[in-house]
Amino acid sequence: LINPQNPLGDIYSPGELRDYLEFAKRHKLHVMVDEVYMLSVFEKSAGYHSVLSLEGLPDPQRTHVMWATSKDFGMSGLRFGTLYTENRDVATAVASLCRYHSLSGLVQYQMAQLLRDRDWINHVYLPENHARLKAAHTYVSGELRALGIPFLSRGAGFFIWVDLRKYLPEATFKEEMLLWRRFLDNKVLLSCGKAFQCKEPGWFRLVFSDKAHRLCLGMQRVRQVLEAKSQVPDDPASCQSQESGNQRR
C-alpha cells in the first residue's frame, strides 16, 4: 500500500488501513506500507494517519513500513530509506544486504545531521514546503479548469491525475502514447496512465512541484499541445500520418 497514494494522491483513512490489515491477517499475508509521501500532505483537512499510529496492529509481525527522503526532502539521488518492522526474520534478511547496498559514510552523516534537527524540520522546512506545494497545486488546478480539463483534486503528494481522454481520436493506449509523444516533442514530460496500469487510456500524471515560472511555461506548452490536438481530424490514419511526418522532420 502506498499512503498517500501515487498517482492519485488518495489518502487511506484509519478505518481503511485497518480493513486491509485485517484482510491480510486472515489470509496470512505480509503488508508493506510505503509512506514515502507522508510529509508532503499540504492540506490539513486531508487527515493523514500513518499506519503506525493505529492502536493495536492486527498482525505486527507481517506489517512493515517504508519511508525515504527522496520525495519529502527531494533527495532521491542520495538513496536514503528506512524500513520499520517488528519481524526479526525480515530485519535479518534486509540487514544481510547492507554489505553490498549500504550508504556511504558521508551520506549517513549528512542524513543524521538533517533528521536530528527536528525543530527546523517541523517549524521551518515542512510549513514552507507545504505552502509552496499548495500554491503550485492551486495554480495548476486553475489552469486545468480554464482549459476545461477534468482532474482529481487531492491535498497530498505533488502530482495531479489528469483526464485527457477527450483528446484521443480513439480510446486506445496507442493514441495515448501518441499524445504523450506530442507533449514530449513540445518539451513537456507527463506520465502515461498505462505506466500505472490504468484501465482507461487518456489519463496522465502531471507533477506540479516546481518553481512558479517553470510551471507557467509548462502549462503554456500543455495548452499549445491540446489546442493543436483539438484541431486534428478524428481519423487514426491521419494522426499516424502526421506523427510519421513529424518524425521525418
trRosetta pair geometry for C-beta under 8 A, 3 or more apart (Angstrom, degrees):
i j d omega theta_ij theta_ji phi_ij phi_ji
1 12 6.7 -5 178 -24 131 156
1 17 7.6 148 131 -119 167 80
1 20 6.4 69 -64 147 145 164
1 31 6.7 4 3 -173 108 100
1 32 7.3 172 26 88 63 53
1 33 5.0 -14 67 -114 100 70
1 34 6.9 -170 92 25 46 73
1 51 8.0 110 79 -60 132 138
2 5 5.1 103 91 -124 95 52
2 6 5.3 -67 137 20 151 86
2 34 4.6 -23 -107 70 70 111
2 36 7.4 -36 -147 29 95 97
2 37 7.6 55 171 15 96 112
3 11 6.5 81 -161 -145 84 57
3 12 4.8 -61 -113 21 125 109
3 17 7.3 17 -86 -90 166 113
3 33 6.2 -25 24 -167 115 98
3 34 7.2 139 23 74 62 57
3 35 5.8 -25 77 -99 81 74
3 37 7.9 -145 119 58 28 95
3 38 7.3 39 110 -85 74 88
3 48 7.8 147 158 -149 93 96
3 50 8.0 143 105 -124 121 45
3 51 7.1 109 58 -38 148 99
4 9 5.8 -3 167 -158 123 46
4 10 6.8 165 -161 81 78 34
4 11 5.0 -43 -106 -87 86 77
4 37 4.5 -75 51 93 98 125
4 38 7.1 162 -2 -86 81 43
4 40 7.3 -104 34 77 133 90
4 41 6.3 150 -40 -81 133 95
4 46 8.0 -14 -92 164 126 142
4 48 6.8 -61 -56 -111 97 122
4 154 7.6 143 -166 150 130 136
4 156 3.8 -164 -102 133 163 138
4 157 5.2 -136 107 -42 134 97
5 8 5.0 1 101 55 119 96
5 9 6.4 -44 68 21 77 7
5 10 4.3 6 29 54 129 84
5 11 7.3 -146 0 -69 86 31
5 12 7.5 99 -43 -34 104 87
5 157 7.8 -65 73 -44 43 141
6 9 7.7 52 -95 -64 44 47
6 37 6.8 145 -55 -26 104 141
6 157 6.4 156 -91 -122 79 143
6 159 7.1 69 -138 41 82 138
6 196 7.9 -136 131 -121 71 127
7 157 8.0 162 -153 156 43 161
7 159 5.5 -75 -157 112 85 141
7 161 5.5 124 123 -85 97 98
7 191 6.9 -160 -97 85 150 134
7 196 5.3 -82 4 -89 117 161
7 205 4.0 -89 -157 -98 145 130
8 152 5.9 -33 -156 104 77 162
8 154 6.8 98 145 -32 65 151
8 161 5.3 -10 -114 -32 53 148
9 152 6.7 169 43 116 111 114
9 154 3.1 160 114 74 124 148
9 155 7.5 140 162 38 120 27
9 156 5.0 155 -169 70 84 78
9 157 4.4 -127 -109 34 86 126
9 159 6.6 -163 -58 71 106 76
9 160 7.5 -12 -21 -104 142 41
9 161 7.0 -144 7 -12 100 103
10 154 6.4 -108 -70 -113 39 145
10 156 7.9 -49 82 55 6 123
11 41 7.0 53 -87 -114 138 126
11 46 5.4 103 -1 168 154 103
11 47 6.9 157 108 77 144 69
11 48 5.3 -105 -148 -97 140 76
11 154 7.6 152 -16 -167 88 117
11 156 5.6 104 -59 -2 108 155
12 16 4.5 -128 -166 90 88 124
12 17 5.0 108 132 -59 123 85
12 20 7.6 -30 -161 -3 147 137
13 16 4.7 96 52 6 77 101
13 17 7.0 -141 93 -4 41 86
13 47 7.3 13 -114 112 80 121
13 49 7.4 46 -162 30 39 119
14 17 5.7 -55 -147 37 32 113
14 18 6.3 31 156 -19 66 106
14 49 5.0 -12 -66 75 93 156
14 53 7.6 -85 -103 92 113 101
14 54 6.0 154 -150 -96 98 94
15 18 5.8 -56 -148 37 30 109
15 19 6.4 33 153 -22 64 105
16 19 5.6 -52 -149 33 33 114
16 20 6.5 32 154 -17 65 103
17 20 5.9 -56 -152 36 31 110
17 21 6.3 26 154 -15 66 109
17 33 7.9 34 -141 -112 111 139
17 49 7.4 -123 4 91 148 107
17 51 5.4 -161 -169 -108 139 86
17 54 6.4 -143 106 -61 127 139
18 21 5.6 -57 -144 41 33 110
18 22 6.1 36 156 -22 67 106
18 54 6.3 163 -75 -143 94 142
18 58 7.0 121 -156 -32 71 115
19 22 5.8 -54 -146 36 28 111
19 23 6.4 32 153 -20 62 105
20 23 5.7 -54 -152 34 31 113
20 24 6.4 29 152 -17 65 106
20 31 6.8 116 135 -126 103 142
21 24 5.6 -51 -146 37 33 112
21 25 6.3 38 152 -23 64 103
21 31 6.0 -89 -107 4 71 165
21 51 7.6 138 -61 -155 132 117
21 54 7.8 171 11 92 159 168
21 57 6.5 -107 -176 -164 152 78
21 58 4.5 150 133 28 105 121
21 59 6.6 -171 178 28 92 88
21 63 6.3 7 -130 -92 115 125
22 25 5.6 -50 -148 32 32 114
22 26 6.6 34 154 -21 63 102
22 58 5.1 -176 -85 -90 58 164
23 26 5.9 -55 -154 31 30 111
23 27 6.6 -1 158 7 64 110
23 29 7.7 -13 118 39 75 129
24 27 6.3 -75 -147 53 29 92
24 28 7.9 -89 164 83 60 5
24 29 4.0 -101 -151 71 81 101
24 30 7.2 -80 -177 80 127 4
24 31 4.7 -62 -93 -51 177 111
24 58 7.7 132 65 85 89 129
24 59 6.6 -127 103 40 98 137
24 62 6.5 -163 140 119 116 127
24 63 7.9 120 92 -80 145 82
25 28 7.4 26 -170 -77 31 37
25 29 7.8 -79 -42 42 21 73
25 58 4.5 -106 -38 138 147 120
25 59 4.1 171 -99 -33 100 126
25 62 7.2 157 -95 58 65 133
28 62 7.4 -167 -167 -84 49 164
29 62 6.8 126 101 164 37 139
30 62 4.5 -128 -107 -165 58 89
30 63 7.8 -172 -161 -70 62 28
30 64 6.8 11 179 4 105 111
31 59 7.8 114 12 72 111 110
31 62 6.3 78 12 132 76 85
31 63 5.2 -6 63 -113 105 66
31 64 7.0 172 88 29 55 68
32 64 5.2 -22 -110 74 66 103
32 65 7.9 161 -163 -88 52 23
32 66 6.6 20 -179 -10 96 113
33 51 4.7 6 140 0 178 150
33 63 7.1 11 -6 -171 114 85
33 64 7.0 174 23 87 73 47
33 65 4.9 -22 70 -108 101 71
33 66 7.1 180 88 23 50 71
34 66 4.9 -18 -113 64 65 111
34 67 7.9 147 -164 -78 52 45
35 38 4.1 20 168 -45 99 124
35 50 6.0 26 -124 -126 157 92
35 51 7.3 -141 -59 9 126 95
35 65 6.1 1 3 -169 118 99
35 66 6.8 165 26 78 69 53
35 67 5.1 -29 77 -84 92 94
36 66 6.8 -14 -55 115 90 94
36 67 6.0 164 -91 -138 50 48
36 68 5.2 -4 -124 37 101 89
36 70 6.7 -16 -166 58 120 98
36 71 4.9 94 149 15 95 133
36 72 7.3 -153 169 -19 55 93
37 40 4.7 -70 -168 48 77 114
37 41 7.5 101 139 -50 87 73
37 71 5.3 -66 -88 128 65 151
37 72 6.9 155 -135 -62 33 85
37 156 6.2 100 137 163 121 100
37 157 4.9 -9 -163 -91 150 75
38 41 7.0 -29 -175 -16 37 107
38 48 6.6 155 -152 162 70 141
38 50 6.2 33 -142 -87 142 97
38 67 6.5 -47 19 -117 127 116
38 72 7.0 -32 58 -69 63 135
39 72 3.8 58 62 -139 113 137
39 73 8.0 24 79 -44 140 73
39 126 6.2 -94 -175 -118 105 111
39 129 7.8 34 139 92 97 145
40 71 6.2 -84 -18 141 142 104
40 72 5.3 -142 -40 -104 93 72
40 129 7.3 -83 -112 141 71 120
40 130 7.8 175 -147 -93 42 71
40 133 6.5 153 -165 -96 85 166
40 156 6.4 100 104 -167 76 67
40 157 5.8 70 110 -100 121 24
40 158 6.1 -71 177 -33 138 93
41 46 5.2 -138 -169 71 112 143
41 48 4.4 -130 -61 -22 170 143
41 130 7.7 -7 91 -116 43 111
41 155 6.4 52 -168 122 73 87
41 156 4.3 -19 -110 -107 74 97
42 129 7.9 -125 -93 121 104 71
42 130 4.1 162 -124 -156 80 77
42 131 7.6 -175 -152 -48 113 19
42 133 4.2 -154 -61 88 151 118
42 134 4.4 -162 151 -57 129 87
42 137 6.9 166 72 3 142 142
42 155 5.9 -132 68 -179 68 79
42 156 7.1 168 17 -96 67 39
43 46 4.4 102 83 -31 96 102
43 134 7.0 127 -67 -105 70 109
43 154 7.9 -147 21 158 135 49
43 155 2.5 -56 22 -161 129 145
43 156 7.1 -90 32 -47 93 65
45 155 6.7 107 64 6 80 170
46 154 7.4 67 -116 180 122 77
46 155 4.0 -145 -61 77 120 119
46 156 5.5 134 -168 -44 163 104
48 156 6.6 116 -72 -96 125 137
49 53 5.0 -115 -173 66 90 134
49 54 7.4 94 145 -58 121 75
50 53 4.8 105 62 -11 80 100
50 65 7.5 49 -177 -144 105 147
51 54 5.9 -29 -172 0 50 116
51 57 7.5 59 158 -107 93 112
51 63 6.9 -147 144 -180 133 123
51 65 6.0 -168 60 -91 116 118
52 65 6.0 -43 -46 -39 109 165
52 84 6.9 -4 -79 105 137 154
54 57 6.0 97 88 -82 115 68
57 60 4.6 108 76 -76 125 74
57 63 5.2 -113 180 30 141 159
58 63 7.8 115 57 -46 73 132
59 62 4.5 -8 130 42 120 104
59 63 6.0 136 87 -28 71 98
60 63 5.7 -67 -134 38 32 109
60 86 4.8 -5 152 51 106 146
61 86 6.1 -88 -92 92 48 98
61 87 4.9 96 -164 -86 66 93
62 87 7.1 71 -76 -63 35 136
63 85 7.9 175 94 -127 48 70
63 86 7.7 23 64 25 82 104
64 83 6.4 -5 -180 -171 109 95
64 84 6.9 165 -161 82 58 55
64 85 4.3 -9 -116 -92 95 103
64 87 7.0 -58 -74 20 105 117
64 90 6.4 -116 -87 150 137 160
65 83 7.3 150 80 -158 49 48
65 84 4.4 -8 60 56 100 106
65 85 7.5 180 25 -65 64 60
66 81 6.4 0 -170 177 97 116
66 82 6.9 159 -153 83 52 56
66 83 5.5 -18 -100 -102 76 70
66 84 7.8 -163 -72 20 30 73
67 81 6.9 172 93 -157 38 73
67 82 5.2 -7 62 55 83 101
67 84 7.8 24 8 -7 101 105
68 71 6.9 86 82 10 90 85
68 80 6.2 147 -156 95 83 57
68 81 3.6 -35 -93 -102 103 86
68 82 6.9 177 -80 14 53 66
69 72 6.4 -85 -143 62 45 89
69 73 4.1 -27 -172 42 90 127
69 75 4.4 -7 123 55 108 122
69 78 6.7 -12 77 67 122 124
69 80 4.9 13 24 76 114 111
69 81 7.6 -138 11 -80 67 50
69 111 6.9 -146 -21 -123 152 107
69 114 7.7 56 -120 105 149 150
70 73 7.5 34 -10 57 6 79
70 74 7.7 11 177 -141 35 11
70 75 5.9 -100 -100 77 38 59
70 76 3.8 64 -152 -96 98 67
70 78 7.7 -157 -84 52 73 80
70 79 7.6 30 -74 -98 114 31
70 80 7.5 171 -46 53 77 66
70 81 7.3 -16 -13 -73 108 95
71 74 7.5 13 -170 -68 17 42
71 76 7.5 58 -57 -70 49 95
71 158 7.8 -176 -169 15 95 114
72 129 7.8 72 -174 147 67 161
73 114 7.5 62 -143 166 156 147
75 78 4.6 -14 162 19 105 118
75 80 6.6 -5 114 31 124 110
76 79 7.5 37 171 -67 47 52
78 103 7.7 28 166 -137 84 119
78 107 5.3 156 -164 -141 101 119
78 110 7.5 -116 -135 85 144 132
78 111 7.3 155 150 -64 144 108
79 103 7.0 -179 92 -100 92 92
79 107 7.7 -7 60 -169 79 162
80 103 6.2 37 -99 -96 80 145
80 107 6.3 -164 -70 164 111 115
80 111 5.2 171 -144 -90 158 145
83 91 7.8 177 106 -107 114 69
83 94 5.9 -95 64 -173 156 170
85 90 4.8 -82 148 91 160 129
85 91 5.5 -165 77 -61 113 88
85 94 7.8 128 23 5 139 142
87 90 4.0 56 93 14 115 113
87 91 6.5 166 89 -13 60 85
88 91 5.6 -56 -144 40 33 112
88 92 6.1 35 156 -21 67 106
89 92 5.8 -54 -147 36 29 111
89 93 6.3 30 154 -20 64 106
90 93 5.7 -55 -148 35 31 111
90 94 6.3 25 157 -14 66 107
91 94 6.0 -57 -146 39 29 107
91 95 6.1 30 155 -21 65 111
92 95 5.7 -56 -143 37 29 112
92 96 6.6 39 154 -31 62 101
93 96 5.9 -49 -157 20 30 115
93 97 7.8 27 148 -18 57 99
94 97 6.1 -56 -169 25 41 111
94 98 7.8 59 139 -42 64 90
95 98 5.5 -27 -165 -8 50 120
96 99 7.5 -34 176 7 43 103
97 100 6.3 -74 -171 53 60 92
97 101 5.0 -8 151 30 96 123
98 101 6.4 -86 -120 64 27 75
98 102 4.5 53 -178 -73 75 101
99 102 6.7 11 -96 -18 9 114
103 107 4.4 -111 177 83 112 124
103 108 5.1 137 100 -55 121 86
103 111 7.7 -8 154 4 165 139
104 107 4.8 93 57 8 82 100
104 108 7.0 -147 94 -4 43 88
105 108 5.6 -56 -148 38 33 114
105 109 6.3 34 155 -21 67 105
106 109 5.8 -56 -151 35 29 110
106 110 6.4 27 153 -17 65 107
107 110 5.7 -54 -145 38 33 111
107 111 6.2 30 157 -17 66 108
108 111 6.0 -57 -146 39 27 108
108 112 6.3 30 155 -22 63 108
109 112 5.7 -55 -148 34 30 112
109 113 6.5 29 154 -18 64 105
110 113 5.9 -56 -151 36 31 110
110 114 6.4 29 153 -18 65 108
111 114 5.6 -54 -145 37 33 112
111 115 6.0 17 165 -7 69 112
112 115 6.4 -61 -137 45 24 98
112 116 6.0 31 161 -29 61 113
113 116 6.0 -57 -145 29 23 115
113 117 7.1 17 160 -17 58 106
114 117 6.5 -71 -165 31 28 103
114 121 7.8 88 165 -71 75 116
115 118 7.6 20 171 -69 51 75
115 121 7.5 23 -131 -50 42 152
117 120 4.3 0 146 28 114 116
117 121 6.2 131 102 -21 75 91
118 121 5.4 -56 -143 40 37 113
118 122 5.7 24 164 -12 73 112
119 122 6.3 -61 -139 43 23 101
119 123 5.8 -20 176 19 62 119
119 124 8.0 48 130 -1 63 101
120 123 6.8 -75 -125 54 18 84
120 124 4.8 -36 -163 36 62 125
120 125 6.1 57 142 -15 77 103
121 124 7.4 -16 -53 52 8 80
121 125 5.0 -37 -132 44 43 124
121 126 6.0 51 163 -23 64 103
122 125 7.9 29 -6 47 17 86
122 126 6.0 -12 -128 26 29 129
123 126 7.9 38 -13 43 14 94
123 127 6.8 -5 -170 -2 29 125
124 127 6.9 -82 -156 40 8 101
124 128 6.4 -5 165 -7 53 119
125 128 6.1 -73 -152 42 23 105
125 129 5.9 19 160 -18 66 114
126 129 5.6 -55 -138 39 30 112
126 130 6.1 30 162 -19 66 106
127 130 5.9 -56 -146 37 28 110
127 131 6.3 29 156 -21 64 107
128 131 5.7 -54 -147 35 31 112
128 132 6.4 27 156 -16 65 106
129 132 5.9 -58 -149 38 30 108
129 133 6.3 29 155 -18 65 107
130 133 5.7 -55 -144 38 31 110
130 134 6.2 30 157 -20 65 107
131 134 5.9 -56 -147 36 28 110
131 135 6.4 27 154 -19 63 107
132 135 5.7 -53 -145 36 32 110
132 136 6.2 29 157 -16 65 107
132 209 8.0 73 122 -144 103 74
133 136 5.9 -58 -147 40 29 109
133 137 6.1 30 155 -20 65 110
133 158 5.9 -99 -133 -99 110 93
133 208 7.8 103 -154 96 65 100
133 209 6.3 -17 -110 -104 85 92
134 137 5.6 -55 -144 38 29 113
134 138 6.2 33 155 -22 64 106
134 155 7.9 10 -105 -146 91 86
135 138 5.7 -53 -148 34 29 113
135 139 6.5 29 154 -19 63 105
135 212 7.7 -45 131 -84 117 105
136 139 5.8 -53 -149 34 32 111
136 140 6.3 22 159 -10 67 108
136 158 7.6 17 90 -148 135 94
136 208 4.6 156 143 145 108 102
136 209 6.3 124 93 -102 162 36
136 210 6.9 133 -138 46 142 52
136 212 7.4 -135 -97 -87 81 64
136 215 6.0 -167 -145 -75 92 157
137 140 6.2 -59 -143 42 28 103
137 141 5.9 31 158 -22 64 112
137 155 7.8 116 137 -121 169 51
137 158 7.9 -120 -68 -133 100 56
137 160 7.2 142 -138 -63 82 112
137 208 5.7 126 -85 92 53 150
138 141 5.8 -56 -143 37 25 113
138 142 6.4 28 157 -21 61 107
139 142 5.9 -60 -155 34 28 111
139 143 6.6 25 152 -17 64 106
139 208 7.6 163 67 -167 92 125
139 212 7.0 154 -57 -132 173 84
139 215 6.0 78 105 128 135 144
139 216 7.9 -65 167 -71 135 73
140 143 5.6 -53 -149 36 36 112
140 144 6.3 36 153 -20 67 105
140 160 6.2 -167 119 -5 129 147
140 206 6.8 -179 179 125 140 128
140 208 4.4 -106 -11 -113 154 134
140 215 6.2 -98 -68 -167 96 122
140 219 6.6 -162 -121 -78 72 126
141 144 5.8 -55 -149 36 31 111
141 145 6.4 32 153 -19 65 105
141 151 7.2 -141 -124 74 73 136
141 153 6.1 57 -124 -111 131 110
141 160 7.0 -179 -80 -107 76 150
142 145 5.7 -53 -147 35 32 111
142 146 6.4 34 153 -21 64 105
143 146 5.6 -53 -150 34 32 113
143 147 6.6 24 153 -12 64 107
143 219 4.5 -39 178 -160 163 145
143 222 7.8 89 141 70 128 131
143 223 7.7 -100 -179 -57 108 111
144 147 5.8 -61 -151 42 33 106
144 149 4.5 -88 -167 67 84 109
144 151 5.2 -3 154 -6 156 138
144 160 7.2 -132 -38 134 157 153
144 162 6.6 -130 -128 -121 135 110
145 148 7.5 38 -178 -75 34 29
145 149 7.6 -97 -70 47 22 68
147 222 7.8 -69 -68 121 166 107
147 223 6.3 -140 -94 -106 125 85
147 226 6.5 55 -167 88 132 155
149 162 6.1 4 153 -163 125 101
149 163 6.7 168 178 66 76 71
149 164 6.7 -10 -144 -86 115 70
149 226 7.7 -72 -72 -132 125 165
150 162 7.8 137 90 -161 53 53
150 163 4.1 -13 79 50 98 130
151 160 5.2 16 178 165 135 112
151 161 6.3 151 -162 82 77 53
151 162 4.7 -25 -104 -107 106 60
151 163 6.2 -156 -80 8 48 82
151 206 8.0 -47 -129 30 137 124
152 160 6.9 175 65 -166 69 68
152 161 4.3 14 31 58 116 108
153 160 7.4 -3 -99 -133 49 104
154 157 6.9 30 98 36 123 106
154 160 7.9 175 31 -114 86 63
158 207 5.9 39 122 -156 90 81
158 208 6.0 -139 180 58 75 70
158 209 3.5 2 -175 -40 144 119
159 205 5.0 3 178 -176 132 100
159 206 6.3 150 -160 76 73 41
159 207 4.9 -38 -97 -94 87 61
159 208 6.9 158 -105 7 31 79
160 205 7.4 150 72 -157 39 53
160 206 4.8 -21 59 63 91 99
160 208 6.2 46 -11 -23 105 121
161 203 6.3 -1 -177 -174 90 112
161 204 7.8 161 -156 82 47 37
161 205 6.1 -26 -100 -101 60 68
162 190 7.7 -68 46 -151 130 138
162 203 6.9 151 78 -158 48 60
162 204 4.9 -25 64 66 103 85
162 205 7.3 159 16 -101 87 16
162 206 5.1 46 -18 -9 130 117
163 166 7.9 57 136 -2 89 88
163 202 6.7 32 -165 128 60 101
163 203 5.9 -26 -103 -104 55 77
164 167 4.9 -35 173 30 90 118
164 168 7.3 100 123 -30 80 89
164 179 6.6 174 125 152 135 155
164 202 5.2 -148 81 -177 63 77
164 203 7.2 153 28 -101 75 23
164 204 5.7 15 9 3 124 113
164 226 7.5 -118 -137 -107 113 114
165 168 5.9 -52 -162 19 46 113
165 171 6.8 15 -160 -112 102 94
165 200 6.8 -26 -93 151 130 115
165 201 7.2 117 -115 100 85 61
165 202 3.2 83 -91 136 64 159
165 203 7.2 -2 -52 -52 92 63
166 202 7.7 102 -1 -165 37 139
167 179 6.0 104 113 -120 114 141
167 202 7.3 149 51 -142 77 101
167 226 6.0 -84 -101 -135 145 84
167 229 4.9 35 -163 126 111 139
167 230 6.9 -71 -117 -71 88 70
168 171 6.0 103 102 -92 134 43
168 172 7.2 -177 174 37 130 57
168 175 4.2 102 -154 125 101 133
168 176 6.4 -21 -97 -67 133 62
168 179 6.5 -82 -86 -32 79 137
168 201 6.3 102 -102 119 171 108
168 202 5.0 -102 -12 -90 132 107
169 175 5.9 -150 44 -128 76 140
169 232 7.2 -86 -60 109 117 108
169 233 7.8 41 -112 116 132 49
169 234 4.4 162 -139 -148 93 63
169 235 6.8 -81 -163 25 148 18
169 236 5.8 -179 102 -72 134 64
169 239 5.7 -147 7 -38 147 145
170 174 7.9 7 79 66 113 99
170 175 5.2 167 62 -36 74 145
170 234 8.0 123 -46 -174 67 86
170 236 5.7 -6 -8 -72 130 115
171 175 7.4 -84 -109 47 9 136
171 200 7.3 -47 -169 -163 112 80
171 201 5.6 150 -177 56 61 107
171 202 6.8 -52 -132 -28 75 124
172 175 4.9 98 62 6 82 97
172 176 7.1 -138 104 -4 48 86
172 201 5.7 14 120 20 13 167
173 176 4.9 -44 -147 33 45 121
173 177 6.4 50 152 -22 68 98
173 192 7.9 82 -157 172 90 132
173 194 5.0 79 -143 -78 123 138
173 201 4.6 -148 -78 -95 54 123
174 177 5.8 -52 -153 34 32 111
174 178 6.7 34 148 -20 63 103
175 178 5.4 -49 -148 34 38 115
175 179 6.5 38 153 -18 66 102
175 201 6.5 98 64 143 91 142
175 202 7.8 0 99 -74 105 83
175 236 7.4 -91 -79 -114 108 96
175 239 7.2 16 -120 130 90 162
176 179 5.9 -56 -152 36 31 109
176 180 6.3 35 149 -21 65 105
176 192 5.7 102 147 -148 114 113
176 193 6.7 -85 -159 38 148 96
176 194 6.3 136 100 -22 146 114
176 201 4.1 -131 -41 -166 127 102
176 202 5.8 -116 -95 -60 102 40
177 180 5.3 -49 -145 35 35 116
177 181 6.3 39 152 -23 65 102
177 192 6.7 0 -89 -103 62 153
177 194 7.6 -24 -62 19 90 145
178 181 5.6 -51 -150 32 32 113
178 182 6.7 35 150 -21 63 100
178 239 6.2 62 159 158 162 119
178 240 7.8 -93 -103 -88 144 60
178 243 5.8 -83 -140 -85 109 145
179 182 5.6 -48 -151 30 37 112
179 183 6.8 40 149 -17 64 100
179 202 7.9 49 36 -119 156 59
179 225 7.9 106 -166 157 76 121
179 229 6.7 41 -122 -120 97 148
180 183 5.7 -53 -157 34 35 113
180 184 6.4 33 148 -18 66 107
180 190 6.4 -125 -128 70 82 96
180 192 5.1 -40 -76 -71 146 106
180 204 7.3 166 -92 -107 90 120
181 184 5.4 -53 -147 38 36 113
181 185 6.2 41 152 -23 67 103
181 243 7.1 61 91 -141 141 116
182 185 5.6 -48 -145 33 33 114
182 186 6.6 17 156 -3 62 108
182 225 5.3 135 131 -153 106 113
182 228 7.7 -156 -178 85 134 119
182 229 6.7 124 110 -75 165 111
183 186 6.0 -74 -156 48 30 99
183 188 4.3 -82 -178 82 89 101
183 189 7.1 141 128 -92 109 21
183 190 5.4 -20 134 12 165 106
183 221 7.7 97 -151 134 68 105
183 222 7.2 12 -125 -108 103 69
183 225 5.5 34 -90 -133 61 173
184 187 7.5 44 -174 -78 35 19
184 188 7.0 -105 -77 66 29 54
184 189 6.2 52 -104 -95 79 67
185 246 6.7 -19 -126 168 161 136
186 221 4.8 164 142 -173 113 107
186 224 6.3 -176 -154 86 151 117
186 225 5.2 -146 25 -68 156 109
187 221 6.3 -93 71 -142 82 161
188 218 5.8 118 -116 -154 101 81
188 221 4.7 175 -48 110 120 126
188 222 5.8 146 -141 -69 167 74
188 225 6.9 -109 36 -17 138 144
190 204 4.4 16 155 179 134 127
190 205 6.5 159 -176 69 81 51
190 206 5.7 -33 -122 -88 104 69
191 195 5.5 -92 179 55 95 142
191 196 7.2 73 137 -29 118 107
191 204 6.4 143 71 -165 50 70
191 205 4.0 -11 59 51 110 107
191 207 7.9 69 -6 -28 109 98
192 195 5.0 109 69 -8 82 98
192 196 8.0 -170 102 7 56 81
192 204 6.3 -42 -111 -109 34 77
193 196 5.9 -70 -162 46 47 99
193 198 3.3 -48 168 37 106 148
193 200 7.1 -31 130 80 156 62
193 201 6.7 169 63 -132 124 36
193 202 6.9 -3 11 61 142 34
193 203 3.5 80 -78 72 139 89
193 204 6.2 -86 -39 -70 82 37
193 205 7.6 136 -82 -24 57 80
194 197 7.4 40 -170 -82 39 21
194 198 6.3 -82 -71 45 31 88
194 201 7.0 6 -57 -107 101 78
196 205 7.0 96 -26 -34 140 126
198 201 7.6 132 102 -85 108 30
198 203 4.9 -130 -177 56 166 128
200 203 6.3 78 86 -15 91 111
206 222 8.0 22 -121 -100 134 150
207 210 7.5 85 122 -24 92 103
208 215 6.4 46 -155 -118 77 122
210 214 4.5 -84 144 87 125 127
210 215 5.5 158 78 -56 101 85
210 218 7.4 84 65 -9 148 145
211 214 4.9 82 64 12 82 107
211 215 7.0 -153 94 -9 38 90
212 215 5.7 -58 -148 36 31 111
212 216 6.3 34 155 -22 66 106
213 216 5.5 -49 -147 33 34 116
213 217 6.5 33 154 -16 64 104
214 217 5.7 -52 -147 38 34 109
214 218 6.1 36 153 -21 66 108
215 218 5.6 -55 -144 38 30 113
215 219 6.2 26 159 -16 66 107
216 219 6.1 -57 -146 38 25 105
216 220 6.5 31 152 -22 61 106
217 220 5.6 -54 -152 32 32 115
217 221 6.6 29 152 -16 64 104
218 221 5.8 -58 -154 36 32 109
218 222 6.4 35 149 -21 66 104
219 222 5.2 -45 -144 34 39 116
219 223 6.3 45 153 -22 65 101
220 223 5.7 -52 -152 34 30 113
220 224 6.5 32 150 -20 63 105
221 224 5.5 -49 -147 34 35 114
221 225 6.5 35 155 -18 65 103
222 225 5.9 -57 -152 35 30 109
222 226 6.3 19 157 -11 66 111
223 226 6.1 -64 -145 43 28 104
223 227 6.0 25 160 -18 67 111
224 227 6.0 -56 -140 38 25 108
224 228 6.3 21 160 -14 62 109
225 228 6.0 -63 -151 40 27 106
225 229 6.1 28 152 -23 65 111
226 229 5.3 -50 -140 35 34 115
226 230 6.4 39 157 -27 64 100
227 230 5.9 -47 -149 27 31 112
227 231 7.3 24 152 -14 58 105
228 231 6.0 -64 -162 35 37 109
228 232 7.2 48 143 -37 66 97
229 232 5.6 -42 -157 9 43 117
232 238 7.0 169 180 115 88 113
232 239 6.1 72 161 -96 133 86
232 242 6.9 -114 -134 27 118 164
233 238 4.9 25 66 71 113 162
233 239 7.8 -138 73 -49 71 77
235 238 4.0 66 82 8 109 112
235 239 6.7 175 87 -13 56 82
236 239 5.5 -56 -148 36 35 113
236 240 6.2 31 157 -17 69 105
237 240 5.8 -56 -148 38 30 108
237 241 6.2 33 152 -22 65 107
238 241 5.6 -54 -147 35 31 113
238 242 6.3 30 155 -18 65 105
239 242 5.9 -56 -150 36 29 108
239 243 6.3 30 152 -20 64 107
240 243 5.5 -52 -147 36 33 113
240 244 6.3 35 154 -20 65 103
241 244 5.8 -54 -151 34 30 110
241 245 6.5 32 150 -19 63 105
242 245 5.5 -54 -151 35 34 114
242 246 6.5 37 151 -22 66 102
243 246 5.7 -51 -152 32 33 112
243 247 6.6 31 151 -18 65 103
244 247 5.7 -55 -152 35 34 111
244 248 6.5 35 151 -21 66 103
245 248 5.7 -52 -149 33 34 110
245 249 6.5 29 154 -16 66 103
246 249 5.9 -57 -152 36 33 107
